[in-house]
């Protein structure tokens, strides 16, 4: 399997056969205190295990199932929260953008601009994100074949930006269900860019709770182990102090307290695969 060229995110390196990186945080930002508590715990646990960390949190979830669902604090307040996390903990930060107009503000704070799965084919959004010069992480759409991501990469690379990361998050399988084709990780990695596996969204049951999405967090560990065994460059996990009380994606998110227990065997798998 080919080794993707490394991408630099702050002081950490993603790809290039380096140890895997963890992208983790709440699905949606709620307030500064909660974000900082989660970031502090993530930093402490990842530091103890020696795994590089990128903090993620959405300032706006524009694709919630219901019009009444909580979307987040919005662009201005969300970026303020992420800037505080970045300053206090020295962590690179990631959030998703939904509109071209958001990037002017987002690029002032974010280390990684994320393109949501439903928007992975939006040419204007991809091109503007590429022109930011930032690392751009694109979630592969649930409807998108992995080999067709070469066209997504082509749109970004047309701007001269090669700081590209691709993320697998499962494919639609009938109604309210996703499956993961592990071949997708290998196919996308052959495009020459780092590949991340979003294990928590891969166990989501989209729209499966009559107005919100369900999820099956019990399978996150097993799917993560399988994905790490393919040689991926990073994992994407959504975590909460108490997922059952989360305002978004609770059923598919992990308990923050379980992080170290789940990560430890994954690091052993990653080290073995990268040596081979």
LOTOR-492758 format. One line per field, with one value per residue: residue in three letters; z, y negated, x of N, C-alpha, C in turn; residue number from 1. Coordinates in steps of 0.05 Angstrom, whole numbers, plus 5000, padded with zeros to 4 digits. Atoms other than C-alpha are relative to their C-alpha. Layout:
REM LOTOR-492758
rest: [ALA/...]
n.up: [Z/...]
n.north: [Y/...]
n.east: [X/...]
ca.up: [Z/...]
ca.north: [Y/...]
ca.east: [X/...]
c.up: [Z/...]
c.north: [Y/...]
c.east: [X/...]
nr: [NUM/...]
***
This chain:
REM LOTOR-492758
rest: [UNK/UNK/UNK/UNK/UNK/UNK/UNK/UNK/UNK/UNK/UNK/UNK/UNK/UNK/UNK/UNK/UNK/UNK/UNK/UNK/UNK/UNK/UNK/UNK/UNK/UNK/UNK/UNK/UNK/UNK/UNK/UNK/UNK/UNK/UNK/UNK/UNK/UNK/UNK/UNK/UNK/UNK/UNK/UNK/UNK/UNK/UNK/UNK/UNK/UNK/UNK/UNK/UNK/UNK/UNK/UNK/UNK/UNK/UNK/UNK/UNK/UNK/UNK/UNK/UNK/UNK/UNK/UNK/UNK/UNK/UNK/UNK/UNK/UNK/UNK/UNK/UNK/UNK/UNK/UNK/UNK/UNK/UNK/UNK/UNK/UNK/UNK/UNK/UNK/UNK/UNK/UNK/UNK/UNK/UNK/UNK/UNK/UNK/UNK/UNK/UNK/UNK/UNK/UNK/UNK/UNK/UNK/UNK/UNK/UNK/UNK/UNK/UNK/UNK/UNK/UNK/UNK/UNK/UNK/UNK/UNK/UNK/UNK/UNK/UNK/UNK/UNK/UNK/UNK/UNK/UNK/UNK/UNK/UNK/UNK/UNK/UNK/UNK/UNK/UNK/UNK/UNK/UNK/UNK/UNK/UNK/UNK/UNK/UNK/UNK/UNK/UNK/UNK/UNK/UNK/UNK/UNK/UNK/UNK/UNK/UNK/UNK/UNK/UNK/UNK/UNK/UNK/UNK/UNK/UNK/UNK/UNK/UNK/UNK/UNK/UNK/UNK/UNK/UNK/UNK/UNK/UNK/UNK/UNK/UNK/UNK/UNK/UNK/UNK/UNK/UNK/UNK/UNK/UNK/UNK/UNK/UNK/UNK/UNK/UNK/UNK/UNK/UNK/UNK/UNK/UNK/UNK/UNK/UNK/UNK/UNK/UNK/UNK/UNK/UNK/UNK/UNK/UNK/UNK/UNK/UNK/UNK/UNK/UNK/UNK/UNK/UNK/UNK/UNK/UNK/UNK/UNK/UNK/UNK/UNK/UNK/UNK/UNK/UNK/UNK/UNK/UNK/UNK/UNK/UNK/UNK/UNK/UNK/UNK/UNK/UNK/UNK/UNK/UNK/UNK/UNK/UNK/UNK/UNK/UNK/UNK/UNK/UNK/UNK/UNK/UNK/UNK/UNK/UNK/UNK/UNK/UNK/UNK/UNK/UNK/UNK]
n.up: [5000/5002/4976/5007/4993/4974/4998/4974/4986/4977/4995/5004/5028/5007/5024/5002/4983/4972/4982/5005/4986/4991/5002/4980/4986/5002/5026/5003/4977/4984/4986/4996/4977/5008/5020/4987/4983/5018/5011/4979/4996/5024/5001/4979/5007/5024/4992/4986/5019/5021/5026/5008/4997/5011/4987/5019/4989/5020/4991/5011/5013/5019/5013/4980/5011/4995/4999/4972/4987/4993/5022/4991/4992/5023/5011/4985/4973/5002/5006/4975/4982/5011/4996/4972/4996/5013/4984/4973/5000/5021/5018/5025/4999/5024/5000/5028/5012/5017/5021/5008/4985/4973/5000/4994/4971/4991/5006/4980/4975/5003/5012/5020/5009/5007/5019/4992/5020/5019/5017/5010/5029/5005/5012/4990/4972/5001/5012/4981/4978/5010/5002/4974/4994/4977/5005/5005/4996/5014/4993/5023/4998/4997/5027/5017/5003/4992/5023/5010/4985/5016/5012/4977/4997/5023/4996/4980/5010/5021/4988/4992/4973/4998/4972/5003/4985/5008/4977/5005/4978/5006/5024/4996/5006/4994/4985/4972/4994/5014/4998/5007/5018/4993/5024/5005/4987/5016/5026/4998/4993/5025/5012/4992/4978/4975/4997/4972/4997/4981/4990/4986/5019/5015/4986/4998/5014/5008/4998/4990/4974/5004/4995/4994/5008/4980/5002/4987/4991/4992/5022/5007/4995/5019/5027/4998/5001/5028/5017/4993/5012/5029/5003/5003/4989/4977/4992/4994/4980/4985/4972/4981/4972/4997/5026/4998/4995/5021/5015/5028/5005/4975/5002/5013/4988/4979/4974/4998/4981/5013/5021/4997/5002/5028/5017/4995/5020/5027/5004/5004/5027/5018/5000/5014/5028/5012/5002/5023]
n.north: [5024/5024/5017/5027/5021/5011/5026/5012/5014/5011/4987/4972/4991/4980/4986/4994/4976/5008/4990/5011/5024/4999/5023/4994/5022/4997/5004/5028/5016/5009/5024/5000/4983/4972/4995/4999/4976/4978/5003/4994/4971/4988/5006/4985/4972/4996/5005/4977/4977/5009/5002/5028/5007/5024/5004/5006/5008/5014/5024/4999/4976/5010/4978/4985/4987/5017/5029/5007/4989/5019/5002/5010/5028/5018/5005/5019/4989/4975/5005/5011/4977/4984/5016/4997/4973/5000/5016/4989/4973/4997/4979/5008/4998/4994/5002/4998/5023/4992/5020/5015/5025/4995/4994/5024/5000/4974/4997/5015/4984/4972/4988/4982/5006/4975/5000/4979/4979/5007/5022/4993/5005/5029/5010/5027/4997/4986/5018/5021/4988/4996/5026/5009/4991/4983/4972/4995/4972/4995/4976/4987/4998/4974/4992/5004/4978/5009/5008/5025/5022/5012/5025/5019/5007/5017/5027/5013/5003/5020/5025/4998/4990/4971/4992/4987/4976/4988/4985/4980/5000/4981/5004/4994/4972/5001/5024/5004/4982/5004/4979/5008/4983/5006/5005/5029/5013/4993/5013/5028/5004/4999/5027/5014/5018/4985/4991/4998/4985/5011/4976/5006/5005/4976/4984/5016/4991/5026/5005/4976/5004/5016/5028/5002/4976/4981/4992/4975/5005/4975/4990/5019/4987/4978/5012/5014/4981/4991/5021/5004/4978/5005/5019/5027/5021/5013/4993/5022/4991/5020/4992/5017/4991/4982/5001/4998/5027/5017/5013/4991/4976/4985/4971/4988/5012/4984/5012/5010/4984/4975/5006/4987/4971/4993/5008/4985/4979/5011/5009/4976/4992/5020/4997/4975/5003/5020/4987/4981]
n.east: [5017/4984/4999/5007/4982/5009/5013/4993/5021/4986/4974/5002/4999/5020/4991/4971/4995/4996/5020/5026/5009/5028/5016/5021/5014/5030/5012/5006/4992/5022/4991/4971/4992/5002/4979/4974/4998/4996/4973/4980/5000/4988/4971/4987/5000/4984/4973/4991/4996/4982/5014/5005/5028/5012/5026/5021/5026/5015/5014/5027/5007/5020/5014/5016/5024/5024/4996/5000/4977/4978/4980/4975/5000/4997/4973/4983/4995/4986/4971/4988/4995/4977/4975/4993/4989/4974/4981/4996/4988/4980/5008/5012/5029/5014/5029/5011/5012/5023/5005/4976/4998/4989/4972/4985/4997/4989/4971/4985/4998/4997/4976/5011/5027/5013/5022/5018/5005/5021/4990/4974/4998/5007/4975/4993/4991/4974/4980/4995/4985/4973/4986/4993/4974/5001/5006/5028/5009/5026/5015/5011/5029/5012/5009/4977/4981/4974/4983/5009/4988/4978/5010/5000/4972/4993/5010/4983/4972/4999/4994/4972/4999/4997/5004/5026/5006/5026/5011/5021/5020/5021/5016/5028/5008/5028/5010/4991/4978/4975/4980/4973/4985/4972/4984/5000/4977/4977/5004/4996/4972/4985/5001/4976/5005/5007/5028/5009/5025/5019/5013/5025/5022/5005/5020/5024/5024/5009/5028/5013/5014/5024/4994/4972/4986/4992/4973/4992/4973/4987/4984/4978/4974/4994/4995/4974/4978/4998/4989/4972/4985/4995/4978/5009/4983/5012/5027/5017/5019/5015/5001/5014/4999/5023/5013/5029/5010/4990/5021/4998/4985/4994/5001/4976/4976/4987/4996/4973/4985/4992/4981/4974/5005/5005/4977/4975/4995/4998/4972/4984/5006/4989/4971/4994/5005/4982/4974/5002]
ca.up: [5000/4982/5037/5033/5033/5103/5120/5174/5224/5273/5306/5288/5224/5192/5142/5117/5156/5221/5283/5277/5299/5338/5318/5377/5412/5417/5357/5368/5413/5470/5514/5531/5598/5568/5509/5555/5603/5544/5513/5579/5589/5517/5522/5587/5563/5494/5525/5571/5513/5466/5411/5373/5382/5341/5377/5337/5350/5304/5312/5269/5249/5187/5169/5232/5220/5251/5244/5320/5335/5369/5316/5358/5381/5311/5271/5313/5383/5360/5331/5395/5435/5388/5392/5468/5466/5418/5462/5529/5509/5449/5408/5333/5321/5268/5250/5189/5142/5104/5061/5022/5062/5128/5106/5112/5188/5196/5165/5218/5273/5246/5232/5193/5152/5146/5088/5112/5077/5046/5014/4989/4916/4924/4877/4901/4974/4958/4916/4968/5023/4981/4970/5045/5046/5107/5114/5086/5111/5066/5093/5038/5025/5044/4971/4943/4915/4943/4874/4857/4911/4860/4831/4900/4908/4838/4857/4919/4885/4828/4878/4890/4959/4971/5046/5037/5083/5065/5117/5111/5151/5122/5063/5061/5064/5057/5102/5168/5164/5145/5131/5125/5066/5092/5021/5017/5065/5020/4955/4980/5009/4939/4919/4957/5015/5089/5105/5170/5194/5228/5271/5311/5251/5218/5272/5265/5245/5204/5222/5258/5321/5292/5288/5306/5289/5328/5337/5360/5400/5422/5353/5352/5383/5336/5273/5297/5307/5237/5206/5243/5218/5146/5161/5164/5185/5237/5275/5284/5348/5377/5453/5510/5585/5584/5513/5536/5554/5491/5448/5383/5362/5433/5413/5369/5412/5462/5537/5550/5608/5560/5516/5544/5549/5476/5449/5482/5438/5376/5387/5390/5325/5292/5312/5287/5220/5208/5223/5171]
ca.north: [5000/4931/4883/4816/4753/4722/4663/4615/4592/4545/4583/4652/4693/4733/4786/4806/4872/4833/4856/4845/4779/4773/4721/4716/4671/4659/4663/4593/4538/4518/4469/4451/4487/4553/4548/4534/4591/4639/4611/4616/4688/4706/4672/4707/4776/4769/4740/4800/4848/4807/4797/4731/4695/4647/4618/4617/4583/4556/4484/4500/4566/4544/4613/4633/4679/4631/4556/4555/4590/4553/4529/4498/4429/4402/4379/4320/4351/4419/4393/4353/4418/4455/4397/4402/4477/4467/4414/4448/4518/4507/4555/4549/4541/4566/4548/4556/4501/4503/4440/4403/4340/4374/4387/4314/4319/4393/4389/4339/4391/4461/4504/4553/4534/4592/4603/4642/4707/4680/4623/4661/4647/4572/4543/4470/4491/4538/4486/4431/4478/4497/4424/4413/4449/4488/4563/4586/4649/4675/4725/4775/4771/4829/4832/4826/4882/4880/4877/4817/4777/4765/4711/4679/4680/4649/4590/4576/4587/4540/4483/4505/4531/4602/4601/4650/4703/4752/4783/4845/4844/4901/4910/4910/4980/4978/4931/4903/4945/4941/4994/4989/5018/5023/5025/4952/4934/4969/4940/4869/4876/4892/4821/4799/4763/4782/4820/4816/4863/4830/4888/4852/4827/4895/4925/4870/4888/4826/4798/4863/4833/4798/4728/4742/4793/4856/4893/4956/4935/5007/5020/4961/5001/5060/5017/4974/5035/5060/4992/4982/5050/5025/4972/4909/4843/4820/4834/4787/4796/4754/4755/4727/4728/4759/4775/4791/4717/4691/4642/4675/4745/4773/4845/4854/4814/4844/4832/4789/4834/4893/4859/4887/4958/4957/4923/4967/5029/4986/4956/5026/5045/4980/4990/5062/5045/4984/5027/5078]
ca.east: [5000/5026/5048/5014/5056/5056/5012/5033/4980/5012/5069/5042/5048/4992/5013/5082/5078/5079/5041/4967/4935/4870/4819/4770/4721/4646/4601/4577/4604/4560/4598/4670/4673/4649/4697/4755/4739/4736/4800/4838/4818/4835/4903/4919/4900/4931/4994/5000/4993/5037/4984/4982/4915/4873/4813/4748/4681/4627/4603/4542/4511/4473/4448/4409/4350/4298/4290/4282/4348/4406/4455/4510/4532/4542/4602/4626/4617/4640/4705/4716/4710/4758/4808/4806/4818/4875/4907/4897/4919/4963/4922/4908/4833/4785/4714/4668/4647/4581/4584/4638/4623/4644/4715/4738/4727/4743/4812/4833/4825/4823/4884/4841/4780/4732/4684/4622/4604/4540/4581/4641/4623/4609/4661/4658/4665/4724/4760/4752/4776/4836/4853/4856/4922/4899/4897/4830/4797/4741/4691/4674/4599/4556/4536/4607/4651/4721/4753/4711/4746/4801/4756/4747/4823/4829/4786/4827/4894/4874/4885/4957/4940/4965/4949/4892/4863/4807/4760/4717/4652/4611/4565/4489/4460/4386/4347/4375/4437/4510/4563/4638/4675/4747/4772/4754/4810/4861/4832/4832/4902/4927/4908/4970/4939/4930/4866/4827/4772/4712/4691/4637/4598/4606/4561/4509/4437/4420/4352/4336/4306/4245/4273/4345/4399/4410/4475/4511/4572/4586/4616/4665/4722/4717/4712/4770/4814/4797/4812/4877/4899/4895/4949/4907/4937/4887/4823/4764/4723/4667/4669/4628/4631/4561/4539/4468/4461/4495/4455/4478/4502/4500/4481/4543/4592/4641/4645/4706/4725/4733/4784/4850/4821/4800/4862/4916/4906/4898/4967/4996/4962/4984/5057/5057/5026/5071/5133/5110]
c.up: [5000/5026/4992/5008/5026/4997/5027/5011/5026/5004/4994/4970/4996/4974/5000/5017/5029/5018/4995/5018/5008/4996/5018/5012/4998/4972/4995/5025/5015/5015/5005/5022/4992/4981/5014/5018/4982/4988/5020/5005/4976/5000/5021/4993/4976/5006/5014/4981/4977/4972/4993/4998/4985/5013/4979/5015/4980/5012/4989/4986/4982/4988/5021/4988/5003/5001/5029/5015/5006/4978/5010/5006/4977/4994/5019/5028/4999/4994/5024/5019/4990/5003/5028/5006/4988/5017/5027/5000/4979/4980/4973/5001/4972/5003/4971/4991/4981/4976/4994/5018/5028/5001/5007/5030/5009/4997/5019/5025/4995/4988/4978/4993/4990/4981/5008/4977/4979/4980/4986/4970/4993/4991/5012/5028/5001/4991/5020/5024/4992/4999/5027/5007/5025/4992/4997/5003/4988/5010/4974/5004/5002/4974/4980/4999/5007/4977/4988/5016/4986/4988/5022/5004/4977/5003/5020/4989/4978/5011/5007/5028/5000/5029/5003/5017/4992/5023/4991/5024/4995/4976/5006/4992/5007/5014/5028/5008/4984/5003/4992/4983/5005/4976/4993/5011/4982/4973/5002/5007/4976/4985/5008/5023/5025/5001/5029/4999/5022/5011/5014/4981/4983/5014/5004/4985/4992/5001/5012/5026/4998/5007/5007/4991/5023/4996/5016/5010/5007/4978/4993/5004/4979/4972/5000/4998/4971/4982/5005/4988/4971/4996/4997/5016/5025/5005/5008/5019/5011/5028/5017/5028/5006/4974/5001/5005/4978/4983/4970/4999/5025/4996/4986/5011/5023/5027/5002/5019/4988/4981/5002/4996/4971/4983/5004/4980/4972/4995/4995/4971/4980/4998/4985/4970/4986/4998/4976/4974]
c.north: [4975/4985/4972/4980/4987/4972/4989/4984/4989/5014/5030/5007/5022/5013/5005/5023/4992/5013/4986/4976/5004/4972/5005/4975/5005/4996/4971/4985/4990/4974/5003/5019/5030/5007/5002/5024/5024/4999/5007/5030/5015/4996/5017/5029/5006/4995/5024/5023/4993/4999/4971/4995/4975/4998/4992/4992/4982/4975/4999/5027/4994/5022/5018/5011/4981/4971/4991/5009/4978/5001/4992/4970/4981/4994/4983/5011/5026/4997/4987/5023/5016/4985/5002/5027/5002/4986/5013/5026/5005/5022/4989/5006/5004/4995/5001/4974/5009/4981/4986/4976/5004/5002/4975/4999/5026/5003/4984/5015/5029/5008/5019/4992/5026/4995/5023/5019/4992/4978/5006/4996/4971/4986/4973/5002/5013/4981/4978/5011/5005/4974/4988/5007/5018/5029/5003/5029/5003/5027/5012/5003/5028/5012/5002/5025/4990/4991/4974/4976/4988/4973/4978/4990/4981/4972/4985/4994/4979/4972/4998/5010/5030/5009/5012/5025/5011/5018/5017/5000/5018/4993/5008/5028/5002/4975/5000/5018/4994/5026/4989/5020/4993/4997/4971/4986/5005/4985/4970/4994/5000/4974/4983/4981/5016/5006/5004/5017/4987/5022/4994/4994/5025/5018/4984/5013/4974/4997/5022/4998/4981/4971/4995/5027/5018/5009/5026/4999/5025/5011/4982/5013/5020/4988/4984/5019/5010/4978/4994/5022/4997/4980/4971/4980/4987/5011/4975/5011/4976/5010/4979/5010/5020/4999/5001/4973/4981/4988/5008/5025/5015/5030/5012/4988/5017/4985/4992/5017/5026/4996/5016/5030/5008/4995/5019/5023/4990/4990/5024/5010/4981/5004/5025/4997/4981/5012/5019/4986]
c.east: [5018/5000/4994/5021/4990/4988/5006/4976/5011/5026/4998/4999/4980/5009/5030/5009/5006/4978/4973/4994/4971/4988/4976/4989/4970/4990/4996/5009/4975/5007/5030/5009/4999/5022/5027/5004/5006/5029/5022/5002/5013/5030/5015/5002/5017/5030/5012/5006/5019/4987/4995/4970/4993/4972/4979/4974/4986/4987/4971/4997/4976/4983/4985/4974/4975/5007/5002/5025/5021/5021/5028/4999/5002/5029/5017/5007/5015/5030/5014/5007/5024/5026/5010/5013/5028/5021/5006/5015/5021/4994/4991/4970/4988/4970/4991/4988/4978/4996/5027/5004/5012/5030/5017/5006/5014/5030/5017/5005/5008/5027/4992/4971/4988/4976/4981/4994/4979/5009/5026/5003/4996/5025/5008/5011/5028/5022/5007/5016/5029/5016/5008/5029/5001/4999/4970/4994/4972/4989/4988/4970/4991/4991/5023/5017/5028/5018/4991/5010/5024/4991/4998/5029/5008/4991/5017/5028/5002/5007/5030/5004/5001/4997/4972/4999/4973/4990/4977/4981/4976/4984/4971/4994/4971/4992/5011/5023/5025/5016/5027/5013/5030/5018/5002/5024/5025/4999/5006/5029/5018/4999/5024/4997/4992/4970/4994/4974/4983/4983/4973/4977/4994/4979/4974/4977/4986/4969/4984/4985/4976/5005/5029/5013/5005/5029/5005/5029/5015/5018/5024/5027/5008/5006/5026/5023/5004/5013/5029/5018/5006/5023/4991/5017/4988/4972/4984/4978/4985/4996/4986/5005/4977/4984/4969/4987/5009/4977/5001/5017/5008/5001/5025/5026/5010/5000/5029/5017/5011/5024/5026/4997/4997/5025/5024/5004/5003/5028/5018/4997/5014/5030/5008/4997/5020/5028/5001/5000]
nr: [1/2/3/4/5/6/7/8/9/10/11/12/13/14/15/16/17/18/19/20/21/22/23/24/25/26/27/28/29/30/31/32/33/34/35/36/37/38/39/40/41/42/43/44/45/46/47/48/49/50/51/52/53/54/55/56/57/58/59/60/61/62/63/64/65/66/67/68/69/70/71/72/73/74/75/76/77/78/79/80/81/82/83/84/85/86/87/88/89/90/91/92/93/94/95/96/97/98/99/100/101/102/103/104/105/106/107/108/109/110/111/112/113/114/115/116/117/118/119/120/121/122/123/124/125/126/127/128/129/130/131/132/133/134/135/136/137/138/139/140/141/142/143/144/145/146/147/148/149/150/151/152/153/154/155/156/157/158/159/160/161/162/163/164/165/166/167/168/169/170/171/172/173/174/175/176/177/178/179/180/181/182/183/184/185/186/187/188/189/190/191/192/193/194/195/196/197/198/199/200/201/202/203/204/205/206/207/208/209/210/211/212/213/214/215/216/217/218/219/220/221/222/223/224/225/226/227/228/229/230/231/232/233/234/235/236/237/238/239/240/241/242/243/244/245/246/247/248/249/250/251/252/253/254/255/256/257/258/259/260/261/262/263/264/265/266/267/268/269/270/271/272/273/274/275/276]
***
